């Protein structure tokens, strides 16, 4: 999901656990509920947390933020993680057919 924020724009993420937040342009300030850490991301920087907390994202300048689900929740990754069916050779053709 791409979030476009104007200067001083605010976006909240109800549960940031496992999400990857990539600042594509601008500058954002991210704070988690009941957490003393604050994170400032500039273009090209990323942040993620394993904690189930609400995140507030505030644009210090107009910004574009890409928020991606945990790697295991992405459809392409789920497809790659699926177990392949065991190989079964085709039955031999009948002689003379």
Secondary structure, 3 states (H helix, E strand, C coil): CEEEECCCCEEEECCCECCEEEEEECEEEEEECCCCCEEEEECCCEEEECCCCCEEEEECCCEEEEEECCHHHCHHHHHHHCCCCCCCCCCCCCCCC
